[in-house]
Amino acid sequence: MRTVILAFIAISIFKPLGSLCQSAFKHGSITTSDGVKINGQLQVRSDVKNYESCIFKSSEGEKKYFPTEISGFAYQGDKSFVSGVLPDLFVEVLVLGDLSLYRYGEKYILKKQENVHILLSTPKRVDERNKIGHYVEDNKWKGVVSFLISDCIDNLGQVINKVKLDERSLTKLVVSYNSCQGSEFVEIKKDLKWTEFKLGVGAGIIRSSLHTQNKKGDYIYIKDSYTSIDPTIGFTIKISSPRINENISLDIESYFINAHFSSLTEINGVFTEYHRTHIRMQTISFPVSVNYIVPKNGFKISLSGGVNFDYHVQAETRRLSERVEKKIVTTYQETEAFAIKKNQLGYWIGVGAIKAVKRVDCGISFRYHLMPELNEGIGLSAHNTRFSFNVNLTKK
């Protein structure tokens, strides 16, 4: 049930943002069939859509262009696409030179002297003794690469053995070949890092809720829900690969939370019982998420989701009970209300906005955390949830 609730909240948050994602534009340009470059803005779209067309906005309005209409388009400081390599398609340009490298999905394409070579690696069935139905990768593509670079690369056998069918390895190889030839070449995404780390700090307000169910026996005095509103502070490490996709990052965070809950329960019967419950949790929370950025004019929208690990540095629950019978008050020794686990694993989602100010990304976010299985023992089922508003500063 809690998973269904989390899914509903995620849909409620992310679905209305779909239209925003579709309308995001970034500075860029198109190149006409005559080689004329026109500056404007390009709609930010997935590679799958960019292989088919681009949407360009200039002073003359907004228009969709297909590979048969223009020779290419490029996002400023980012990816570039050209037509004419594959029929009726745009392909991403990785290196332009005597030996050029392109990408179309998971396919890599080499072009030399107007000859186009598509590099493919397909599983090949091998029937050997004790290995019937065993599949290995077909490395015929290495033969193609070897043929194309054999006129300049030393230690060719070693180079071919090490090369992999991925963007990083092939880009390095094609750059080396063009450098060896002494010819002019352009590595399109040279200024984009393969791996980038960013550090940030954050602070905010958290509304923590503790929920209890299936109460039996000595736990009937515990309320169905508790609420605590507290400040929080922490830091963030963002790991991304701008070379592959600058809008996706892995965020590893740590926040300190000090939550306090209390209640007074009155139970009437032959005599009256009063139960005061105090719950205090000092927690170091570790949210780990995939963060997706949607560029907008002047700011960015941030969509996050992932897992959350809670380590309860200190978890204390106290129960103080009194019984009143015929004006006689009996006070019982203070006891533990229930046992709290030292660790918890849960889920979280969030949405936010980011604005660049000089060398710092300033962001705000709203988050929802669902943390199941808070308590130990039987007779009670407890979990906690959190809504938070955070302010984050990340060094660019």
Secondary structure by P-SEA (a helix, b strand, c coil): caaaaaaaaaaaccccaaaaaaacccccccccccccccbbbbccccaaaaacbbbbbccccccccccccccccccccbbbbbccccccbbbbbcccccbbbbbcccbbbbbcccbbbbbbbbbbbbbccccccbbbbbaaaaaaaaaaacccccaaaaaaaaccccaaaaaaaaaaaaaaacbbbbccccccccbbbbbbccccccbbbbbbccccccccccccbbbbbbcccbbbbbbbcccccccbbbbbbbbbbbbbbbbbbbbbccbbbbbbbbbbbbcbbbbbbbbbbbbcccbbbbbbbbbbbbbccbbbbbbbbbbbcccbbbbccccccbbbbccccccccccbbbbbccccccccccbbbbbccccccccbbbbbbbbbbbbbbbcc
